[in-house]
Amino acid sequence: DLSPWPAVDDILRDTQMVRDGLGDVLLQSSMLDDGVAMLYSYPSTFAHKLGDGGTFGGYEAVHSATHRALRDKGLQFRYVTDRMLRLGEFDGRRYQVLLLTRAEAIGDREAEVIRQFVADGGTVIADVRPGIYDDHCKLRAAGVLDDLFGIKRTASTPATRADIELPGTRLAGVPVDSSVSLTDGAAAAMVGETPVLISKQTGKGRALLLNFVPATAATSGKSASGVADVQANFLGRLLEQAGVKPLISLADATGKPVRGVEVVRWRDRGIQIVALFREAAGGSPETVTVGLPGARYVYDLRNHKAFGRTQTFTTSVLPCRASFFALCGTQIQTPEVRLPSSAVEPGTLVKAGVTVPGAEGFHAVRIRVKAAGGDARTVLADRGNATVQIPIAYNDPAGVYEVSAVDLFSNQATVTRFTVQEPADAGRP
């Protein structure tokens, strides 16, 4: 009978808020990050397979594990590319940390930008073999960033597996590059004669070399997202030392941090939208307490609930289902609809004004016109103002029409009415 399958019907209900205007609001908003950039180096996708590179693991696998580790800590990042660095499109001022994950091929121009980023106060965190090839995958005599990290290399050697004792962390069975030794870098951890955690201060910033691949650590503790807890905690500590902390905290009923829930944020002027998403098949809803950096008026878009002005609130995280929340500096007021006249003739185009008083940014307002057949649409109100056109056909029935306006964020509604009059020539032959 062409009705949707139950699973499809469930998805339609779950994503209704996106079609009701949330998608349009997000398109008008800026996605936020936590000041972390990760380099996507196209030549490195090839270079990591050359020589002994394959013994240190695959490029994609290490990147994916780093993604999960960041999101496991409630952090978001942005990719920057080698092309952006070459063309001057990388704005280092908006980032605190640049991750060079398996960036084995780095060109001279990109290396200059990375050096300047550190000199200006940024933190670079790299893992094994950064810049040992140029941007054409030609092996260099020395890594282009070796002096930045304060190291030198002997001839390339395959990865050796070792257990590493780091401050507050133990990693078991990780690949280590034994060809590295120190020049003027400082080692915070060693495996035999090989430094594995190396740092060097340059200008206002710091370069940190992890002379191993933490993403391949053989660990027993796993978070809900499948990421080794030790890896996420270790990366989190390094980022915290660089001044990067999650702005939004998640805690379970016992007060312990919730793991494996991705936090995504967008901003449109005075309004922030926050999404919580756990990528896990099966399972049951999980109650979490959300902590904000400051008190805001909080609106739950999924459950049509207002929490009032608060710095913490409790909600449920559903497996494989995103929950969205609007954070506003002022309380959302009931939308208003203004009609040019209370009575109109058939064949008229009614231009109704929609206002959300005191709006701090875009609001999605669901407009429904109830009459014989009815009509529904969503308008996007910029700073709470929009115009919606209501066409009255010549053959639309006379009578009273209701125009309802429902704010997507607050679910507050208002209703106004107008009358469609009988045609002037009604009853004539």
N, C-alpha and C positions, 0 to 999 in steps of 0.2 A: 504493500500500500504506500510505498515511498516514504514512510516514516523512518526517522533515524534509528540505527541500532542503539541499544542501551548505552554502550560505551561512548558512542558519538554524542548521544543526548547529554551524557554526563559532562563531556568536554564543552559542549555548547553552553550549558549552564555555568560551568566553571569560568569560561572566558567571556561571559556576557558583559562584565564591567569594561572589558577592553573595547567591545563594540559600542558600548554606551558612552564612549568618549574618552576613556583612559588612554587608548592608543593615540588619539589626536593630541592629548595633553602632553604625553611623553615625547611625541615628535617635536613639540614646541619647546621642550625642556632640554637642559644640558645634563648628560650623564656625568656623574662625579667620580673621582678616584681619590686615593689616599696618598698621592704624591710619589707613587712607585711607577717607574717605567721599566719595561723589559725589551731588550733589543731582539728584534727578529732579523737575523742576518741571512739573507738568501744564499750567498756563497757558502755559508757555514752548513747549510743543509746538505751540501755535497762534500765539503771538506772534512766533516766529522767521520766520513767513511774511508778517508785516505790513510795510508800507513797504519799506525797503531790505533787510530781513532776509534775503530769499531770495538776495541776492547773496553772502552769507557762507557758504552751504552749508546742508544739511539738518540738523535736530536729531538724528535717529536715526543718520545716517551719522557725525556727529562723535562721538556717544556710543560707537558701536560701535568706531570707530578708537581712542578713548581706552581702552576695555576691552582691546583687543588690545595696545596699548602697555604698559599696566600689567602684563598677564599675560606679555608678552614679556620683562619684566624680573624675572619670578618673583614678582610681588606680587599680592595679592588685596585687594579693596575691598568695601565695602558701600554699597548705595543707601540714602539717606535722602530722604524726600519733603517737599514744601512743607507738607503737612498735619502731618507729624511735628514740623516746626519750629514751626508755629502752636500746636499742642496741648501743647508742652513735652515731647514724647517723644524728642527728640534729646538724647542724653547726650554732650556735647562732650568730656568728660573722657577718653573711651576712644579718641578720634581725635587724630591729630597734624595731619592735613591734610584740608581740605574743598575739593573741586573743584566749581566753578560752571561747568559746561560748557554753553555756549549758554543760560545762565539769564537770558533777556532780560526775563522777567516775575517780579518778586519783590514780595511784599506787605510792608507796613510791619512787621508782627509778625515775619515771617521775617528781615527786615533787622536787627531788633534782636538776634535770636538769633545771626546771623552776626557782628555787631559784637562781641557778648559772647564768642563763640568766639575771635576774634582777641585781644581784651583779656586773655583768660585764658591766652594762650600758644600758641594754634593758628595754623596757616598756612592762609590762603585763597588758592587759585589759580583765577583766572577768565580766560576768554577774552573775546571781543568783546561789547560792549554789555550788560553785566550790569545788570539792574534798570532798564532804560529804560522799561519798562511796569510798571504795578501788577498785582496778582493777578487783576484783571479785564481785563487786556490793554489798559488805557487808557494812552496815551502820557503820560509824566511830563514836566514842564518840565525836570527834571534827573534823572539816574540816582540811585536811592535809595542807592546805595553809592559814588557818585562821590567823596565826601569821604573814604571809607575808603581808596580807592586814591590819593587825592591828585591828582585830575584834574578837568577841566571839559570840557563839550562845546559845540560849535556846533550848528547844524541838522544833522539826519541826512543822511548822504551814502552813496551806494552804495560797496561795497567796491572798493578799488583793489588791483591785483596788484603785488607788489613782492618783490624778493630781500632777505632780511634776514641781516645778519651779527650773530650772537649769540656770546657767549663760548664758544669751542670748537665752535661749530655754525654752519652756513650753511644756510638754508632758502630754496628757490627758488620763486617764483611763488605766494606765499601771500596770501590776502585780508587787507587791512589797513583799519582804521577811521580815516580821516584827519580825522574830526571831533573827535578827542581832543587835548587839550593839557594841560600840567602845571600844577598849583597848588603843593602842597607834597610831591608825590611825586617820587621819584628815578628817572631813566631810565637803564637800563644799555645800551640800544641805541636808535638812531633810524633812521628812513627819511626823509631830508630833514628837514622840520620836525616830523614826526610821531613821538612816542615809541611804541615798540613793546614794550618790556619795562620795566614800571614797578613799583616797590616802595615800600611805606611801612610804617614801624614804628608800631604802635599798641599801647599797653600792653605786655604781655609777648610779643605775637605780631606777625605780619607779614601784610600783604595784598599779593598779587602779581597784577598784571594783564598778561596777554599780549594786547596790542592787535592780535591777528591770530588766524587759525585754523590752528594747526599741523597738524591732521589732514588738511588738503588740500594739504600741501606737495608740490610736484612733485619727487620725488627718485628717484634711480636705484637706491640700495642698498635691497634688500628682505630681510627676514628670512624664515624658513620659513613664518611665519604670514601673510605678505603685508603686514606693517607696515613702513613706512619706518624703517630703522635710526636715522636721525637723529632722528626723532620720539621713538622709544622712549628713545634715549640722552639727549635733551634733557629729557624728562619725568623720567627717572631721576635726572638731576643736580639738578633742582629739588626732587624729593622727598628726595634725600639731604641737601640743605641744610636741609630741615625735620626731619631725623632719621629718615627712613624708609628702611630698607634691607631687602632680602630676607634672611630668616633662613637659607634653604637655597640653596646655590649649585650650579650645574650646569656642568661643564666637559667639553670633548671630549678626545680622545686627546692633543691638542697643548697642553692647558691653557687654551684659549680658552673664554670663556663660551658656553654653548649657548643659542641663541635659539629662540623659538617653542614652548617647552614650558611648559605651564601647571602650576603647583605649587599643589595644594589641600591644606589641612590641617584635621584635626579633632582634638579633645581630649576625652578622658574621664578626668578626674582624672590619674593618673600615666601614662596611655597616650596617645600621639599616633599618628594614622594619616595618612600622607602619600600623595597620589596624584600621579603624573606622567602628563601627557597631551599628546600632540602631535596637533593637529587638522590632519592633512595626508593627502590621499588618495594612495594608492600609496607608493612609496618602500620602503626596506628598514630593518630595525631599526638603531638608532643606539646605540653604546656611550657612556655618559656616566658621569662620576664625580660622585657626590653628596656635598656637604659639609654637615655639620650644625653647629649652633652649639655643641654639646657632645657628648661621647661618650654613646652610648645602645646598648642591645641592639637590633639591627635584624633584622627578620624580613620576608622577601620572600614575600608572600601568593600571588603568581602562580606563582612557581617553587618554592614550598615549600622555601625556603633560609634558613638562619640565618647571619648575618654575624658574630655575636658582638658584643662591646662595641667600638664603633668610632665615630670621628667622620667617616670617609669610607668610601664603598663604591662599587663599580662595578656598573652594571646596564645593561640594554638598554631603550631606549624604542621601542615599536612604534607605527607610524602608526595613528591612530584607535583605539588600544587603551590603556586606563588600566592602569597598574601601581600596586599598592598595597603599602605598607610599614608595619609596626607598629614604633613606637619606644618602648621600655620602659626604665624606670630600673633594673629588676632582671631577671635572667634568668628566663624562663618555665619553670616546672616541669611535669613530666608530670601530666596530669589524673588524678584518682582517682575511682573509682566505689565507693560503699558500698551493699551490699544488706542488707535487714533479716534475710534468712535465706538459707542456701545451698540450701534445698529448699522448694518451695512446692507447694500443691495446685492442680489446675485450678479456674478460676473465681476466681482471686486477682488483686488489683490490687497489683502490686509497686511500691513507692515507692523508687526508687533515688536516693541523694544523689550529686551531682556536685560535685567540688571541684578548683579549680586553685590549689594552694598558693602563697601570697604574691602573688596577683593584685592589680594596682594599679587595676583598673577592670573594665568588662564584658569577658567573654570569650565567644565563640561556640564551643560544643562540639558536635560532630556525634556523635550517639548512634545506634548501629546494633545491633539485636538480631537475632542469627542463630539461626534454628531452621528449621522446615519452610518457612515463607514468608518470614520475615525482616521487619524493620521498620527505618526510618531516619527520624530527625528531628533538628532542631537546637534546643538549649536555650541560652538566654542566661544566663550565670552572672554575677551582680552581685558584684563583688569575688571572683570565682571560686567562688561557691556557687549551686547550683540543685538543683531536684528534678525528676526525670522519672518519669512514671507508665508502667508497663509492664503492660498488661492481659493476663492469661493466660485464654484462653477455655476453656470446659468441654470443647470438642472439640479443643483444641490437643494435638499429640502429646506423649507423655511423653519425657523424655530430657534431655540437657545443652544449655543455652542459653548462648550467648556474648553479652556486652554489651561493645561496644567504644566508647571515647570518644576523639575526635580533636580537639585544640585547633586552631582555625582559624588562629591566628597562627603557632604554632611547628610545627604538623603533628605534634606528639608525640602518641602514642596509648598507651592502656592497655586491657587486656582482663580482664574478670572473668567468672565463670561461676556459674550456679545450675542446679539440677535441678528439672524439673517431674515430679512423681511420678505414678504410675499412680493413676487414681481409686480411691477406697476400695472401690467396688462393681464394679470391673472384673471381667469374666468371669461376672457374675450374669446370669441370663436376664431 
